[in-house]
Amino acid sequence: MESLKQRWDEWVISLKMKNKKKKKKGASESGGGGNIKIKSAQIVYVFGPPGTGKSFTGDYMAVMHDYHHADGDIPLKQMTLVPAYKEMAEKMFIKDDWAPYFSELARLTLDGAKDNKRVVLSHATDRNEKRDHVIKKLIEGGASEDNITIIQLTIDPKVKARGMYHRTARIAEQSGMTITDLCKAFMEFEGEMTEEKFVDIMVKGEAANGDGFEVHPKAIMVDISGRDVTHFDNVDKALGLTRSTELPYESICAKVKPIDEARDKKSMESGFMEAFGELMYKAHGLAIEEEGEDEKKVEEMKKRRSSIVQCEHLTRGLSFKETSEGVEARRKSLITTGKIFEE
Protein backbone atom coordinates (compact mmCIF):
# COMPACT_ATOMS: atom_id res chain seq x y z
CA MET A 1 0.00 0.00 0.00
CA GLU A 2 1.36 3.45 -0.94
CA SER A 3 2.22 5.76 1.93
CA LEU A 4 -0.02 8.71 2.77
CA LYS A 5 2.85 11.12 2.05
CA GLN A 6 3.27 9.51 -1.38
CA ARG A 7 -0.47 9.90 -1.96
CA TRP A 8 -0.23 13.63 -1.20
CA ASP A 9 2.88 14.15 -3.35
CA GLU A 10 1.30 12.34 -6.30
CA TRP A 11 -1.85 14.46 -5.97
CA VAL A 12 0.16 17.74 -6.04
CA ILE A 13 2.25 16.54 -8.99
CA SER A 14 -0.82 15.48 -10.96
CA LEU A 15 -2.46 18.85 -10.34
CA LYS A 16 0.62 20.70 -11.57
CA MET A 17 0.89 18.46 -14.64
CA LYS A 18 -2.75 19.08 -15.54
CA ASN A 19 -2.17 22.81 -15.24
CA LYS A 20 0.92 22.67 -17.48
CA LYS A 21 -1.03 20.79 -20.15
CA LYS A 22 -3.79 23.40 -20.05
CA LYS A 23 -1.24 26.19 -20.40
CA LYS A 24 0.28 24.48 -23.44
CA LYS A 25 -3.15 24.41 -25.02
CA GLY A 26 -3.48 28.14 -24.42
CA ALA A 27 -5.80 28.12 -21.47
CA SER A 28 -6.24 31.58 -20.00
CA GLU A 29 -6.85 32.44 -16.39
CA SER A 30 -10.52 33.01 -17.14
CA GLY A 31 -10.75 29.82 -19.10
CA GLY A 32 -9.72 27.36 -16.39
CA GLY A 33 -6.86 25.35 -15.02
CA GLY A 34 -7.30 23.76 -11.63
CA ASN A 35 -4.18 25.38 -10.20
CA ILE A 36 -5.13 28.82 -11.53
CA LYS A 37 -8.56 28.58 -9.90
CA ILE A 38 -6.99 27.44 -6.63
CA LYS A 39 -4.57 30.36 -6.66
CA SER A 40 -7.41 32.88 -6.99
CA ALA A 41 -9.73 31.20 -4.48
CA GLN A 42 -10.44 32.89 -1.15
CA ILE A 43 -9.76 30.32 1.59
CA VAL A 44 -10.85 30.71 5.21
CA TYR A 45 -9.48 28.39 7.91
CA VAL A 46 -11.77 28.38 10.98
CA PHE A 47 -10.66 26.68 14.19
CA GLY A 48 -11.47 26.74 17.89
CA PRO A 49 -12.14 24.46 20.86
CA PRO A 50 -15.02 21.95 20.91
CA GLY A 51 -18.30 23.70 21.52
CA THR A 52 -17.50 26.93 19.67
CA GLY A 53 -19.59 26.11 16.60
CA LYS A 54 -16.92 25.58 13.96
CA SER A 55 -19.04 23.35 11.69
CA PHE A 56 -22.01 25.64 12.30
CA THR A 57 -19.89 28.61 11.19
CA GLY A 58 -18.71 26.78 8.06
CA ASP A 59 -22.27 25.77 7.18
CA TYR A 60 -23.47 29.34 7.76
CA MET A 61 -20.82 30.64 5.35
CA ALA A 62 -21.91 28.03 2.80
CA VAL A 63 -25.61 28.90 3.07
CA MET A 64 -25.39 32.68 3.31
CA HIS A 65 -22.15 33.51 1.48
CA ASP A 66 -21.75 30.74 -1.11
CA TYR A 67 -18.61 29.15 0.39
CA HIS A 68 -17.71 25.52 -0.19
CA HIS A 69 -17.43 24.04 3.31
CA ALA A 70 -14.72 21.44 3.95
CA ASP A 71 -15.62 19.91 7.34
CA GLY A 72 -12.35 18.89 8.98
CA ASP A 73 -13.98 15.95 10.78
CA ILE A 74 -14.92 14.22 7.52
CA PRO A 75 -11.77 12.03 7.30
CA LEU A 76 -12.42 10.86 10.87
CA LYS A 77 -16.16 10.35 10.40
CA GLN A 78 -15.63 8.48 7.13
CA MET A 79 -12.89 6.17 8.37
CA THR A 80 -15.21 3.15 8.05
CA LEU A 81 -15.79 4.04 4.39
CA VAL A 82 -12.26 5.02 3.27
CA PRO A 83 -9.39 2.71 4.33
CA ALA A 84 -6.83 5.51 3.99
CA TYR A 85 -8.82 7.59 6.49
CA LYS A 86 -8.76 4.78 9.02
CA GLU A 87 -4.98 4.60 8.63
CA MET A 88 -4.72 8.37 9.15
CA ALA A 89 -6.84 8.21 12.30
CA GLU A 90 -4.80 5.36 13.76
CA LYS A 91 -1.56 7.21 13.08
CA MET A 92 -2.88 10.37 14.71
CA PHE A 93 -4.46 8.91 17.85
CA ILE A 94 -2.17 5.94 18.51
CA LYS A 95 1.22 7.15 17.24
CA ASP A 96 0.68 10.94 17.47
CA ASP A 97 1.58 11.14 13.79
CA TRP A 98 -0.89 13.86 12.84
CA ALA A 99 0.75 15.11 9.61
CA PRO A 100 -1.11 12.76 7.19
CA TYR A 101 -4.51 13.75 8.62
CA PHE A 102 -3.83 17.48 8.37
CA SER A 103 -2.34 17.10 4.91
CA GLU A 104 -5.65 15.53 3.91
CA LEU A 105 -7.55 18.51 5.33
CA ALA A 106 -5.50 20.73 3.06
CA ARG A 107 -6.14 18.46 0.07
CA LEU A 108 -9.90 18.47 0.67
CA THR A 109 -9.81 22.27 0.87
CA LEU A 110 -7.82 22.53 -2.36
CA ASP A 111 -10.21 20.15 -4.08
CA GLY A 112 -13.03 22.49 -3.15
CA ALA A 113 -11.06 25.46 -4.48
CA LYS A 114 -10.82 23.89 -7.94
CA ASP A 115 -14.52 24.55 -8.53
CA ASN A 116 -15.37 27.26 -6.00
CA LYS A 117 -14.18 30.83 -5.57
CA ARG A 118 -14.68 30.67 -1.82
CA VAL A 119 -13.78 27.78 0.50
CA VAL A 120 -13.94 27.45 4.28
CA LEU A 121 -12.18 24.72 6.26
CA SER A 122 -13.43 24.14 9.81
CA HIS A 123 -11.67 21.99 12.39
CA ALA A 124 -10.78 21.85 16.10
CA THR A 125 -7.07 22.25 15.37
CA ASP A 126 -5.46 22.86 18.74
CA ARG A 127 -1.77 23.53 18.11
CA ASN A 128 -0.08 26.07 15.87
CA GLU A 129 2.30 23.52 14.36
CA LYS A 130 -0.71 21.64 13.00
CA ARG A 131 -2.35 24.81 11.72
CA ASP A 132 0.85 25.95 10.04
CA HIS A 133 1.21 22.51 8.47
CA VAL A 134 -2.23 22.89 6.87
CA ILE A 135 -1.38 26.38 5.61
CA LYS A 136 1.95 25.17 4.22
CA LYS A 137 0.21 22.34 2.35
CA LEU A 138 -2.40 24.75 0.99
CA ILE A 139 0.34 26.96 -0.44
CA GLU A 140 2.24 23.93 -1.82
CA GLY A 141 -0.98 22.87 -3.54
CA GLY A 142 -1.34 26.20 -5.33
CA ALA A 143 -3.23 28.47 -2.92
CA SER A 144 -2.08 32.06 -2.59
CA GLU A 145 -0.90 32.92 0.91
CA ASP A 146 -2.48 36.36 0.49
CA ASN A 147 -5.87 34.71 -0.04
CA ILE A 148 -5.79 32.58 3.12
CA THR A 149 -7.60 34.05 6.14
CA ILE A 150 -7.36 32.47 9.60
CA ILE A 151 -10.29 32.75 11.99
CA GLN A 152 -10.01 31.60 15.61
CA LEU A 153 -13.36 31.29 17.37
CA THR A 154 -13.55 32.24 21.04
CA ILE A 155 -16.40 31.82 23.50
CA ASP A 156 -17.20 32.56 27.12
CA PRO A 157 -16.32 29.42 29.15
CA LYS A 158 -19.76 29.29 30.80
CA VAL A 159 -21.58 29.53 27.47
CA LYS A 160 -19.39 26.79 26.04
CA ALA A 161 -19.89 24.56 29.09
CA ARG A 162 -23.68 24.87 28.88
CA GLY A 163 -23.58 23.81 25.25
CA MET A 164 -21.42 20.83 26.18
CA TYR A 165 -23.84 19.85 28.95
CA HIS A 166 -26.80 19.64 26.58
CA ARG A 167 -24.75 17.77 24.00
CA THR A 168 -23.59 15.29 26.66
CA ALA A 169 -27.17 14.86 27.83
CA ARG A 170 -28.25 13.99 24.27
CA ILE A 171 -25.46 11.44 23.94
CA ALA A 172 -26.47 9.84 27.24
CA GLU A 173 -30.13 9.66 26.20
CA GLN A 174 -29.28 8.16 22.82
CA SER A 175 -27.20 5.48 24.55
CA GLY A 176 -29.83 4.63 27.19
CA MET A 177 -27.77 6.01 30.07
CA THR A 178 -28.28 8.79 32.59
CA ILE A 179 -26.09 11.85 32.26
CA THR A 180 -24.91 11.27 35.84
CA ASP A 181 -23.60 7.79 35.04
CA LEU A 182 -22.07 8.90 31.75
CA CYS A 183 -20.24 11.83 33.35
CA LYS A 184 -18.94 9.66 36.21
CA ALA A 185 -17.12 7.60 33.58
CA PHE A 186 -14.71 10.46 32.96
CA MET A 187 -15.24 13.02 35.74
CA GLU A 188 -15.10 13.12 39.54
CA PHE A 189 -18.07 14.61 41.42
CA GLU A 190 -20.55 13.82 44.18
CA GLY A 191 -24.30 13.25 43.80
CA GLU A 192 -26.39 13.73 40.67
CA MET A 193 -25.13 15.66 37.66
CA THR A 194 -26.96 18.91 37.02
CA GLU A 195 -26.41 21.61 34.44
CA GLU A 196 -24.99 24.01 37.00
CA LYS A 197 -22.67 21.36 38.46
CA PHE A 198 -21.44 20.44 34.96
CA VAL A 199 -20.79 24.10 34.10
CA ASP A 200 -18.94 24.64 37.39
CA ILE A 201 -16.66 21.62 36.80
CA MET A 202 -15.91 22.64 33.21
CA VAL A 203 -15.23 26.30 34.01
CA LYS A 204 -12.96 25.44 36.95
CA GLY A 205 -11.14 22.87 34.82
CA GLU A 206 -10.50 25.42 32.08
CA ALA A 207 -9.38 28.04 34.59
CA ALA A 208 -6.88 25.58 36.08
CA ASN A 209 -5.63 23.89 32.92
CA GLY A 210 -6.63 26.14 30.02
CA ASP A 211 -8.66 24.85 27.10
CA GLY A 212 -5.66 23.27 25.35
CA PHE A 213 -5.89 25.64 22.38
CA GLU A 214 -3.03 27.90 21.40
CA VAL A 215 -3.65 31.37 20.02
CA HIS A 216 -2.40 31.71 16.45
CA PRO A 217 -0.44 34.95 15.88
CA LYS A 218 -2.04 35.53 12.47
CA ALA A 219 -5.60 34.63 13.43
CA ILE A 220 -8.51 37.04 13.55
CA MET A 221 -10.19 36.40 16.90
CA VAL A 222 -13.97 36.14 16.59
CA ASP A 223 -16.18 35.91 19.69
CA ILE A 224 -19.35 33.86 19.30
CA SER A 225 -20.48 33.86 22.93
CA GLY A 226 -23.82 35.50 22.11
CA ARG A 227 -25.34 32.34 20.62
CA ASP A 228 -27.48 34.74 18.63
CA VAL A 229 -27.26 36.86 15.48
CA THR A 230 -24.02 38.41 16.79
CA HIS A 231 -22.32 35.09 15.93
CA PHE A 232 -23.03 35.75 12.25
CA ASP A 233 -22.36 39.49 12.54
CA ASN A 234 -18.92 38.95 14.07
CA VAL A 235 -17.93 36.36 11.43
CA ASP A 236 -19.11 38.66 8.64
CA LYS A 237 -17.25 41.64 10.10
CA ALA A 238 -14.00 39.65 10.37
CA LEU A 239 -14.23 38.63 6.71
CA GLY A 240 -15.69 41.84 5.31
CA LEU A 241 -18.91 40.08 4.28
CA THR A 242 -22.42 41.48 3.99
CA ARG A 243 -25.52 39.32 4.20
CA SER A 244 -27.81 39.79 1.23
CA THR A 245 -30.94 39.45 3.35
CA GLU A 246 -31.99 40.46 6.84
CA LEU A 247 -33.24 37.04 7.86
CA PRO A 248 -33.71 36.65 11.62
CA TYR A 249 -31.34 34.40 13.54
CA GLU A 250 -33.90 31.60 13.87
CA SER A 251 -34.56 31.54 10.11
CA ILE A 252 -30.85 31.32 9.30
CA CYS A 253 -30.41 28.52 11.85
CA ALA A 254 -33.32 26.65 10.23
CA LYS A 255 -31.33 26.63 7.00
CA VAL A 256 -27.94 25.88 8.56
CA LYS A 257 -28.53 23.26 11.28
CA PRO A 258 -29.98 20.50 9.04
CA ILE A 259 -26.68 20.35 7.12
CA ASP A 260 -24.65 19.22 10.13
CA GLU A 261 -27.47 16.98 11.30
CA ALA A 262 -27.39 15.20 7.94
CA ARG A 263 -23.59 14.81 8.18
CA ASP A 264 -23.89 13.33 11.67
CA LYS A 265 -26.66 10.96 10.58
CA LYS A 266 -24.53 9.69 7.71
CA SER A 267 -21.50 9.15 9.95
CA MET A 268 -23.56 7.32 12.58
CA GLU A 269 -25.09 5.04 9.96
CA SER A 270 -21.59 4.21 8.70
CA GLY A 271 -20.61 2.83 12.12
CA PHE A 272 -18.30 5.72 12.89
CA MET A 273 -18.87 5.84 16.66
CA GLU A 274 -18.27 2.13 17.10
CA ALA A 275 -15.09 2.38 15.02
CA PHE A 276 -13.98 5.45 16.96
CA GLY A 277 -14.56 3.58 20.20
CA GLU A 278 -12.36 0.74 18.97
CA LEU A 279 -9.70 3.24 17.98
CA MET A 280 -9.74 4.92 21.39
CA TYR A 281 -9.58 1.51 23.04
CA LYS A 282 -6.34 0.87 21.16
CA ALA A 283 -5.03 4.30 22.08
CA HIS A 284 -6.08 4.52 25.74
CA GLY A 285 -7.66 1.24 26.76
CA LEU A 286 -11.37 0.62 27.25
CA ALA A 287 -11.59 -3.14 26.88
CA ILE A 288 -14.84 -5.02 26.35
CA GLU A 289 -15.10 -8.58 27.60
CA GLU A 290 -16.91 -10.30 24.74
CA GLU A 291 -16.33 -13.92 25.73
CA GLY A 292 -19.60 -15.70 26.53
CA GLU A 293 -21.76 -12.68 25.63
CA ASP A 294 -24.35 -12.71 22.85
CA GLU A 295 -23.92 -10.47 19.81
CA LYS A 296 -26.66 -8.01 20.81
CA LYS A 297 -25.13 -7.34 24.23
CA VAL A 298 -21.67 -6.87 22.73
CA GLU A 299 -23.07 -4.27 20.33
CA GLU A 300 -24.78 -2.48 23.23
CA MET A 301 -21.50 -2.45 25.18
CA LYS A 302 -19.65 -1.04 22.18
CA LYS A 303 -22.28 1.68 21.82
CA ARG A 304 -21.91 2.67 25.48
CA ARG A 305 -18.13 2.65 25.20
CA SER A 306 -18.40 4.88 22.14
CA SER A 307 -20.54 7.33 24.11
CA ILE A 308 -17.89 7.55 26.85
CA VAL A 309 -15.19 8.13 24.24
CA GLN A 310 -17.26 10.75 22.42
CA CYS A 311 -17.92 12.75 25.59
CA GLU A 312 -14.32 12.52 26.76
CA HIS A 313 -13.17 13.67 23.32
CA LEU A 314 -15.71 16.51 23.40
CA THR A 315 -14.52 17.77 26.79
CA ARG A 316 -10.82 17.11 26.25
CA GLY A 317 -8.61 19.58 28.06
CA LEU A 318 -11.50 20.66 30.29
CA SER A 319 -12.78 17.78 32.38
CA PHE A 320 -11.13 16.31 35.45
CA LYS A 321 -8.98 13.57 33.93
CA GLU A 322 -8.73 10.76 36.44
CA THR A 323 -7.39 7.25 35.90
CA SER A 324 -7.91 5.92 39.40
CA GLU A 325 -9.14 2.42 40.07
CA GLY A 326 -12.51 3.91 41.03
CA VAL A 327 -12.95 5.58 37.65
CA GLU A 328 -11.86 2.45 35.82
CA ALA A 329 -14.36 0.38 37.82
CA ARG A 330 -17.16 2.84 37.02
CA ARG A 331 -16.34 2.73 33.33
CA LYS A 332 -16.34 -1.04 33.31
CA SER A 333 -19.68 -1.14 35.12
CA LEU A 334 -21.24 1.41 32.76
CA ILE A 335 -19.98 -0.31 29.61
CA THR A 336 -21.10 -3.74 30.77
CA THR A 337 -24.49 -2.94 32.31
CA GLY A 338 -25.43 0.58 31.24
CA LYS A 339 -25.39 1.66 34.89
CA ILE A 340 -22.77 2.46 37.50
CA PHE A 341 -22.75 0.33 40.63
CA GLU A 342 -20.42 1.71 43.28
CA GLU A 343 -19.53 -0.05 46.50
Disulfide bonds with the S-S distance in Angstrom:
none
